[in-house]
Amino acid sequence: MGMEWIKPGVLLGSLVFALMGVLIFWLCFIVIDKLTPYNLWEEIVEKQNMALALVVAAMSLGICIIVAAAIH
């Protein structure tokens, strides 16, 4: 169990899966942003809508858990 994580194949696989997870999360966020009747980023950042920010944070965590379970 020493240095197995440093092998090129393992390191490359980890990087590919990490990139794939980030890409899937980003695509899911864009789809959800398009499905909502308003611009999520504008509502959260410019209008300081904390309730929407909490909902988006919970949604983000849910998507991340699903993607991590699917990749694992």
Secondary structure as UniProt FT lines:
FT   HELIX           4..6
FT   HELIX           8..35
FT   HELIX           40..41
FT   HELIX           42..46
FT   HELIX           50..71
//
